[in-house]
Amino acid sequence: MTFEDFKVHFDKVEICNLTPDALEDSTAHKWEVTIHQGSWVRGSTAGGCRNFLDTFWTNPQIKLRLTEKDDGQDDCTFIAALMQKDRRKLKKLGAEMLTIGYSIYESPGRDGHLGKDFFRYHPSKARSKTYINLREVSNRFKLPPGDYVLVPTTFEPHQEADFCLRIFSEKKAITEDLDENVAIDLPEPLNPSPQETEEEKQFRALFEQISGKDMEIAAEELEYVVNAVLKKTKNIKFKNLSLISCRNIISLMDTSGNGKLEFSEFKVFWEKMKKWINIFLLFDFDKSGTMSSYELRSALKAAGYQLNNYLLQLIVLRYSDEEFQIEFDDFLNCLIRLENASRVFQALSVKNKEFINLNIGE
């Protein structure tokens, strides 16, 4: 085929190479290469570009440490190549190439997943030249030695795909995924005070009215009590708690194992409930009675649960709706299940705080 014929039939050429070394005949110079596989998942890690600050920080984050200057230079040279995976394979299912790119931020002395406020107050040090709907976006950079965070994103939030990020550096660079280690910080169970507050006296009167002399209530009665109290609470726009939620509350708080809640157990639970309500209201930014699933990481951390991306994605899939919103009833169920699982784990992890051994009965 002549070059003129080639120009008639083709309008774009993509030159593929495994590494920059493949373009050179000399073997004297070799690039250092690190590869990171990741995913943008709707509702948890598909935050879109910096234009969408409220969700941008939830994107996957890769730490990049540049330690050695180029020979005879003051800076470190590297190439960042971001590739979206399997889009051609998925084309027959209607998938198109997404518009992708990345930003690079200086982050000295910072570990763990960076939050919204970091990106609010820190400008990027470098970025891909453009966001474009190509299979791969790559650029060459020169930056001073130091610690950086690279944030790969789609242009729009809520767009789902797998990606591969490759870092090529002239000198050895250290990279790692910035994901949270799973950690649990549960407060010790509260002991009810013998002195009842005015609020507790009102609860007791309502409790006695419903439970009778035994002062114990089942899930159906608990549903009535909790919803009656929430309706009288100012600044709360929650829908009624479901019967399933009330059964889960009893499973968490019922120490006697009779499937009912005593008043003393209800008092302990209500202290938890007030804390969880305040956390939910804190992250219900538009006061709509729902919370964005992208804020779930921060909300759970405020409640004592630091989760990694994988666990967060599973929870979002379970508890958020199609608009990536979480109602208080679902948030409550999530916290109850997490606390139940955490307390069981803590009870069984006597020798090792990271692992437990279970027999079939357990």
N, C-alpha and C positions, 0 to 999 in steps of 0.2 A: 504494500500500500504506500502510495506516495504521501508526502507530507500535506500536499494540497487536498488529497482525498480524505486524509485523517481529519483535517480541519472542517471539512464538510460534514462528516458523520459524528464527530465528537466535539463537545464544548467544554469538557472539564477533565483534567488528569489528576489523579491522586497517586503520589509516589509513596509506596509503603516500604518501610525498613524496620527491622527489629530494634536496632539501637543506632545512635549516630555513628558508631564504629563501622557499621555496614556500608557507609558511604565513603570510607577511606581505605586505601590500599595498605597503608602502613599499620603495623600491629604494635608500634612502639607506644602509641597513646591509646589508652582504654578509658572509657567513661564508667563511672560508678553508677549503678542502676538500682533503684528500689521500686517495688510495685505494691500498690494498695488496691484491693478490691472492695467495693462498697455499693450501697443502694440508697436511692431516694425513695422513701416510702410515704405515701399520702397519710397525712394526719400526724406524723411524728418526725420524719427526717427529710421531708420534701419542702424546704422552706423558701425556695426561690432566691432571687438575687437580692442585693443590698437595698434595692428600692422598697423591699417588703421587710422592714426592720423587725416587725413583731414576730416574724417566722424565720427570718434569715439565720438567726443564731442556732436554730435547731438542725441545720444541715450537718452532715458529717464534717469533722475537722481533723486535719492531719498536721501534726507537729513536725517542723523542719528545722533541724539544727545545723547551721553552717559553721564549721570549726576551722577550716584551713583556707587561707587566701590562695588565689591563683598564683602561679610562679611569676614573681616580679610585679604583682598587682596588689591593690588594696582591697579588692572585692572578691567575691566568690561567684563563679559562673555556674548556672544550672539551667536545665530545660524542664519545664513542667508540661506534660502531655496528658490531657484528659480525654478519655474515649468512652462513649456510650456503647454499651454492649447489646448485641443480639437484635438491634433495630431492623436490620435487613431480614433476619429470620422472621421477625414479628410483622413484617410489612404485609404479608398475606392475611394477617388478622386485622389490618387497618391501622397499625402503628406507624407513625411518621417519625422522622428524625427530630429530636427535641433541640431547642435552642439552649446551648450549654456554655459555661465559662467558669472562671474562678477568680478569687481575690486572695491576696497574701497580706497578712498583718504581722507587725512586729509584736512579740509577746514575751519580753524578758521576764524570767522568774515566775511564769504562770504555768500551772499544771491543771489537768482536768478540763472538761468541756467548758468553753468560754460562754458566758451568758449574754443576755441582750444588752446590758449596760456597757459592756466592753465595746461592742460594735457601735453603740450610740456615740461614744466619746472618743474613739480611736479611728483615724482614717487609715485606709489601706496603704501599704508601702509599694505594692505592685498589683497588677491584675492582667488577665488575658486582654489582648488588644480589643477584642469584641466578643459579644455573645452571638453565636451563629449556629445554625442548624446543620452542622457537619458531624460526621462520625467522630472526628477527633479535633480538638483545639490544642495547639501547642505554641509556646512562646519561650524565648531565651531571655534570661534575666541575669543581672549583676547586682548583688546586694552585699553589704558589709557582713562580716561574721556575726553570728548571733542566733537567737531563737525566733522562729516565725511560725505562724499558723496559716495553712492553706485551706481555704473553704471552697470545695467544688459544688456548683449549684446548677440547676436549670434556671432559665430566666424567670419563668412563672412559678409560683408555688403550687403545690398539690399535683405536680407531674411526677410520675413514678417510672423509675428505670434503674438498671444496674449500671455501674461504671467501673472503669479501671483507670487509676491514676499512676503514671510513671514519672519518676524524678530521675533525671540524668545529671550528674555533677562531675566536674573535672577533678575535684578532690572529694574524698569520702564525706558524705553527709549522713546525718542520723535522722531517721524519720520514724514516727509511730502514730497510730490512730489515737486521737484524743477521745477516749470513751471512759465513762465513769466505772469505777469498781463498785460492785454491788455491796452496799453497806446498810445496816439497820441500826437505828438509834431509837429504841422504844423507851418511853418513860416507865418508871416503876408503877404498878397499879396503885391507885389512890385509895387511902383509907378514909371512908366517910367521917366527917366531923360529927360528934354528938350534938353540937349546937346547929340547929337547922336555920337556914336563911329564910327570908320571906318567900323567895322563889320556891324553896324546897317544901315549905308549908303548903303552898298552893298545889304543888305536885302531889303531896301526901293526901290532900283532900280529894283531888281528882282520882288518885290511885285507889283510895278507900271506896269511893263511889262506884268504881268499875269492878274492882277485884273482890270485894266482900271481905269477910273476916280473915281469910288466910293471907291477905296482902300479897298475892301472887297473880300475875297476869300472863295469859298466853299471847301468841303472836297477833291474833285478831284484836285483842284488847289493847296491846301495845300500839298497834297501828292507829287506833282511835286516839290514844293518849298523846303520842308524838305529833300527829297531824293537828290535833287540837291546840297544842302548845305552839307549834310553828306558825299557825294561822294568826296567833296573837302577837308574834314577834315582828317588830318593825324592820323595814329594809330587806325583808326576805320575800323573794318572788318564786320560791321553789314550788314545783308541783308536789302533790301529796306523796309521801313515802309509800312504796308498794308493800304488799303483804310479804313478798319474798324478802325484802330488806329487813322487815321486822323479824322474820324467822332467822335471818343471818345474825341480827343483833343478839337474839337469844342464844344462838349457838356460840357467840363470842363471850357473852357475859354470864351464862348459866353455869354456876360452879357446882350446883347440886345435881345436875343432870336430869332434872325432872321435866325439862322442856318448857319451864315457866321462868318468869323474872320476878325476883323479890324486890321490894322497894329499895333496899340497900344496894342491890346490884344495879337497879335503874339509876340511882344517884351517881354511882361511879360512871355508868355509861353516859349520863347527861353531861358530865364534865368533859368527856372525850368529844361528845357531839358538839358542844359549844366551840371547842378548839377547831374541829373539822369544818364547822360552818364558817368561822372567821377566815380560815385558809381559803375556802371556796370563794367567799365574797371578795377576798383580796385579789384573786385572779379572774374574777368575773368583771372584766374591765368595763364592759358596756352596761352592766347592771341588768342584764336580760334574764337572769336566772339560769344561764348556762355558761360553761367555761370552754374556751378553745382547747382542743386536744394538744396543740403545740405548747400550751402552758402547763401540761400535766407533769412534765419533768420537774419544773420548779415547785409546783403544788405538792407533789409527793415528797420532794426533798424537805419542804417546810414541815411536813408531817412525820419526818424521820426516816424516809426511804430514799436511798440513793440507788438508782437503777441504771443499768447499761442500755444501749440502744436496742438490743434484741428484746429484752424484757419489756421495754417501753413500747415497742412496736406491737407486741402481743397484747398488751393491756389496751392500747388504743383501738386495735381491731375488735376487741371484746366490748369495750364500753362507750365508744363514740358513735355518733350517728353519721348519716351520709354527708352531712354538712360539717363534719369534724368538730361537733359540739358535744359536750358532756354535761348531762343534767346532774343535779346534786344527788339524786337517788342512785345513779350509777357510780358517782364519785364515792358515795358512802359504802356501797357494796364492794368497790375496789379496795378501799381502806380496810374494811372488815376482813376480807379474804387475805390481804397482805398481813394484817396483824395476826390472824389465826395461824397462817403458815409460818410466820416468823417466830411465834411463841412455841409452836411445835418443834421447829428447828432448834431453837435455843434450848429447849428441854432435852433434846436428844444429842446435842453436840457438846457433850461433857468434856471430852478429851481434846477435840479439835474444833476450833471455831469456824473452819471453812468447809468441813465435810461431816456427814452423818452416815451411819450404817443402819439399814432398816431390814427387819425380818418381814415375812409376809403378813403377820398380824398387825404390825405397826403401819 
